[in-house]
């Protein structure tokens, strides 16, 4: 039985050591997911993988069908999800290449389909979003990092912006005043939708660059790609260690 899913973000469009058993195209009431679900075995555990931006990395963050992706995973009987997200570092210790297991999030996105609870309801439904990430899965990732001797920041607030453009320096200053430690474009509504579906959901954020105004110059896309490429080796090790023990 497959109960664990990996959502790959920028830099992780496949799981290198996944022994693929099959792929499944899922049609959902919310439209088409980013791609087929890929099923297989990793470290002796059955998992399912989906690339958030598509397997060719062609879907920008504001166009990702988050509802369809998560509904498809629910349809596959998944109950636990590890999501990989690329972020820009705001906090001084979150330099390019750092891995972070965030514990909070602030949503600055707009116009995205952000809930399953909108039509044909028996009653108005609210979720408690005090803790946006599953403590059990966060602990599993942190413990896996310790076993693999991988350095991770064990807390931080993710500021989710609309994209696809990067932020201005003034916007990053505002996010910092609001308490954000990192900035990314895919954290919401994914986290809230996961909680609506009662997933045990947590994020491993990969710092791809300094946020605007923090690195002493313009943000270079080639540098982002290079930083992610280097960091993904550690992300894969972290995932394998977590999957083997959770």
Number of C-alpha atoms within 10 A of each C-alpha: 9 16 17 23 27 24 22 22 23 22 23 24 18 17 19 10 12 20 16 16 11 11 14 13 12 18 15 15 9 15 14 18 26 22 20 20 21 22 21 20 15 19 16 12 17 19 24 26 26 28 28 29 25 19 16 10 15 12 15 15 22 18 14 21 22 28 23 20 27 24 23 24 27 18 12 19 14 20 17 23 24 24 22 26 24 25 30 30 29 27 17 9 10 24 19 21 23 23 27 26 24 21 18 18 24 18 14 12 18 12 7 15 16 18 16 14 14 10 7 7 8 6 7 9 10 9 11 9 13 8 11 18 23 21 14 13 20 22 15 18 27 22 17 22 23 14 12 15 12 16 13 19 16 16 14 19 21 30 28 22 24 21 15 11 10 17 17 12 13 11 15 24 17 12 22 17 10 12 18 22 26 28 29 25 25 28 26 27 20 21 23 21 22 27 18 17 15 14 23 19 26 26 24 24 28 32 27 30 27 25 29 22 17 19 14 8 9 11 16 9 11 9 13 20 15 14 19 23 16 13 19 18 12 20 20 16 16 25 21 20 20 22 22 13 12 13
